[in-house]
Structure formats: structure tokens, C-alpha cells
């Protein structure tokens, strides 16, 4: 015999509610990805536009969750770790952990197979933004 049938009803209701919420999360209730699927392994190069002969081969791991993006490259120093966001069109705005410079997809939006980000500075001779450092990745 149950001494507290009302308590049992509350516990069963809580259990069923929890199971329903769990099913909802499993079927897509988490964060939805924004923009093209860029998470995973990449390979490419790093170069500085004022030193075209100084191209450095590198690999990168991109983490993409919702609109948050992290790019960890095999390089040290500038361009080693970039974090920021992606929009629905594939445009990225990232911050370099090394020097806090802003990197972006100025050359065009990221796709599932091509990702180019650059660190831009104001060029007084040109009167415009001019790329300084570029990471060009493909897969």
C-alpha cells in the first residue's frame, strides 16, 4: 500500500517531464549552427602581404558551435589562436589571442571548403584598409 500517493504522482510527473525535455534536446534543442559547416581539420598557409616570399605552411583545427568559432593553427605567435563569431553568410570576425588584433573574412565569406581570414591595418598611403597577415585554408 502506498502511504503517499500524491508524492508518487509528483515524482512520476517529474520523471516523465524530464524524459520529454531530454528527447526535445536530443532532437535539436541545442545550439543550431550558424553559417556554413567549417568545423574540423584544415590545411593551408600563413603569409604577410609585405613579405610575399615568407609563406608558412600550417594546419588548423576549427571549432564551430552555433555562431562561435575558434581557429587553432599549428603556428606560434600571430595567427596561432583566433576566436570570434560567424554569421549566416559565412562572414567571420575574430580576435587574435596573441596581440588582440581583429581578423575577418575580407576576401570573401567562408565556405565548407575554403576559409581565408586576414588582419587588416589602415594604410595611409592608400587611404584604405590593407591586409597585413593572411591565413588561407582549404580542405
Secondary structure, 3 states (H helix, E strand, C coil): CCCCHHHHHHHHHHHHHHHHHHHHHHHHHCCCCCCCCCCEEEEEEEEECCEEEEEEEEEEEEEEECCEEEEEECCCCCCCEEEEEECCCCCEEEEECCCCCEEECCCCCCCCCEEEEEEEEEECCCCEEEEEEEEEEEC
